[in-house]
C-alpha cells in the first residue's frame, strides 16, 4: 500500500510540476527566429509549444503564416531599416522594390564630403526627381541634397573652392548646384529595396 501511495504521490507531483512549467521561452524563441527570418525553426519551436501546452496563440500563427512571404509596400508606408523608420517614397514591381527615405532635416555636410555623400545613401539627382513626383504624399517641400556631382562647376574655375553637388527644391521643382558647406538644404537618406 505504501508503494502505491508513493507512486501516486510521485505521479501527482509530476503532473503538478508539468502544469506549473512556464513555456513562454518557446514563444520567445519563436519570436527571435521570426525576427531573424528563420521561418522553419520558428515553426518547429511553435509546434513544440503547442504540443507541450495544448494551446495556440493566434497572433503567433498569423506571424508564422506571413513569414517568408515577400512584403509589398505602397508610397507613404513605413518600413524598418536597422533601428530607423524609413518612409516608402517610390515603388515598382507591384511594391516589392523601390526607394524608402529618412528625412534628416536641414544640415550642412562637412568633413570628407564625397565619402559622406555616397556612403550614407543620399539619393542621386535622378532618384530625387523620382521622389519629387510623390512629394505631396510624403509631405516634402524643402530643398534636398543629391550625391550627383556638378563636375562642370567644380572644375570650371580655379576660384571654385570645394566641390559642388546638385540639389532640388521640392516646393518649386528647381534644380541647382551648391558647395556642400551650404546649409540651406535638407538631407534625405535612402534605402533601396
Secondary structure, DSSP 8 states (H G I E B T S, - for coil): -HHHHHHHHHHHHHHHHHHH---HHHHHHHHHHHHTT-HHHHHHHHHHHHHHH----HHHHHHHHHTTS-----TT-EEEETTEEEEEEEEEGGGTEEEEEEEEEE----SSHHHHHHHTTB--HHHHHHHHTTHHHHT--SEEEEEEE-HHHHHS-TT--S-EEEEEETTT--EEEEETT--S-EEEEEEE-
